[in-house]
Amino acid sequence: MGIILGDHQYGKAENRIVRIVRDTPRHEIRDVNVSSCLRGRFDEAHLTGDQGAVLPTDTQKQTSYAFAKTVGLASLERYAYALATHFVDDVEPVDQARVELEEFAWERVSVGGEEHDFSWVRKGQEVRTVAVTYDAEGTWITGGLKDLVVLKSSGSEFHGFLKDEYTVLEPTSDRIMATSLVAKWRFGAVDVATFDFDAAYAAIKTALVETFAGFHSLALQQTLYEMGKAAIEAVPELVEVRLSAPNKHHFTYDLAPFGIENANEVFHADDRPYGLIQASVTTDDAPPAGPAWQQYSGLV
């Protein structure tokens, strides 16, 4: 039986970078976690310990910070693309690079009803994610969000499900639906230099949230499909949307022992165990995903 080296990659994970643009009295902020991953001809590093082809992970860190100044973070996708193309085009042993970003958003403090020029408070909603993978064959760009907690107190049913001897769940035609949504999407052919990724992100998030709220659901699975469909309709440049939704259960609390009627008003929020529903929605002409979903850090 022979033993050989399989797939391998390496990089610098979670470089925490805060970029302030101070060109005017009104400053701008971008706060990101940057992970860079290199794939290529690094066999000897594993087989013999020879580091001759290995660009140090510290160098990747320094490059990430330098590009935050020279390229800037006004567009997360363009920053990630610049890093990825640099590593492949300028570092000879590297065949493919992947750059993953998480963004931690801030909103301006208001003082006397006016937005402050250089003070912010942390936004408490989702974390935005970006990943760019680049090699000689092409560029793959994905976006996403995670930790977006949404809840609606009606407009959700669950009944008609399969039953066996272990089924005790009661059907319902009116229940709380809540989840901590993870959504990822893949772009088709876009011009990285000109495409407005921030506007696309805003449109996709709006489509996801409005569909969650407005669609009368017979199952979380049905809701996820409609959300993915709405996102693609909102941003036609998308070719695939992947959704992962843990069902954050809310159970009506029994107040009968106290002689109190509880008509779907008081609930126990149970964090585990939970149903985990996942689905993907694609266009029928979507190009192959290639390495688009081949994660490095596991954060995006």
C-alpha positions, -999 to +999 in steps of 0.1 A: +000+000+000+015+033-011+010+065+009+009+099-009+003+135+000-032+147-008-046+182-012-030+208+009-032+246+014-019+271+039-023+308+048-028+334+074-062+333+091-081+362+107-060+393+102-082+419+120-079+451+100-096+484+107-092+510+079-101+546+085-103+570+055-094+605+068-093+624+036-120+648+047-133+659+082-160+631+078-141+599+082-152+564+069-146+531+086-143+495+074-136+467+100-128+433+086-113+399+094-091+388+064-079+353+058-056+345+029-050+309+016-024+298-010-026+266-030+001+253-053+035+235-054+042+231-018+047+193-017+083+195-005+074+215+026+052+185+037+074+157+024+109+169+033+104+201+053+119+222+025+104+257+028+119+271-005+086+275-022+067+287+009+058+323+012+056+329+050+022+333+065+036+365+081+043+379+047+006+372+038-004+391+069+018+421+061+005+422+025-031+422+038-024+452+059-004+470+032-032+465+006-057+479+031-039+512+025-028+510-011-060+493-025-083+503+002-115+486+016-141+508-001-151+477-020-145+444-001-146+423-032-121+445-051-097+444-021-100+406-020-095+403-057-064+425-056-049+403-029-057+370-046-044+381-080-012+394-064-004+361-047-010+341-079+005+365-105+035+377-084+044+347-063+057+319-086+049+287-067+013+298-061-013+284-085-044+294-067-053+319-040-084+324-019-092+355+002-120+354+027-134+384+046-158+390+074-171+425+079-181+439+113-203+469+105-205+502+123-231+530+122-226+566+130-234+581+164-260+609+162-254+640+183-283+664+185-299+647+156-268+650+133-245+622+123-211+625+139-181+627+116-158+603+133-177+583+160-196+550+155-214+523+174-212+487+165-242+474+144-258+445+161-272+425+132-254+402+107-218+396+098-211+401+061-189+376+043-169+377+011-146+352-007-126+355-038-108+326-054-084+332-083-062+311-106-052+309-142-086+294-151-107+322-137-122+341-108-149+329-084-166+355-062-190+346-034-208+368-009-229+361+021-241+369+056-243+350+088-258+354+123-288+373+110-314+364+136-350+368+123-383+359+139-420+362+130-448+354+154-473+341+129-476+332+092-459+298+097-475+264+097-462+228+100-485+199+095-491+169+073-456+155+081-446+119+080-453+100+113-440+068+128-441+051+162-417+077+177-435+108+165-450+129+193-449+164+176-483+179+172-492+197+140-497+234+140-512+260+117-498+290+136-463+289+151-433+312+157-407+309+130-372+320+140-337+313+128-301+325+128-297+327+090-265+319+071-268+328+034-241+325+008-243+335-029-222+330-060-218+356-087-217+348-124-197+369-148-193+404-133-167+432-139-149+433-106-137+469-114-172+484-119-198+461-103-215+477-072-211+448-047-224+469-018-256+477-036-260+441-045-255+431-009-282+455+003-306+443-024-300+406-015-304+412+022-336+431+016-350+403-006-341+376+020-357+395+049-388+407+031-395+372+018-390+357+052-415+382+066-440+383+038-442+347+026-469+325+044-449+294+051-460+258+053-424+247+061-391+263+067-378+244+036-404+262+015-394+295+029-357+290+022-365+282-015-386+313-018-358+334-002-332+321-025-354+327-055-361+362-044-324+370-040-316+358-075-345+378-089-333+409-071-297+406-083-297+388-117-259+385-116-263+357-090-262+321-102-265+303-069-277+310-033-270+286-004-290+289+028-286+273+062-312+279+089-313+264+123-349+263+135-348+283+167-378+266+185-403+284+206-426+263+226-459+275+242-454+275+279-479+256+300-496+281+324-526+258+331-513+248+365-517+284+376-552+287+361-539+310+333-548+307+297-519+309+273-531+316+237-498+316+219-485+345+240-459+331+263-431+309+250-400+290+261-371+297+237-352+264+234-317+268+219-309+231+214-314+206+200-326+222+168-336+213+133-311+225+108-325+231+073-302+237+043-310+243+007-294+257-025-312+276-053-295+280-087-302+293-121-306+265-147-276+280-167-253+284-137-217+278-147-198+251-127-189+262-091-153+251-095-134+261-063-159+288-053-171+269-022-138+254-012-134+271+021-102+279+040-109+294+074-144+280+078-155+315+088-173+324+056 
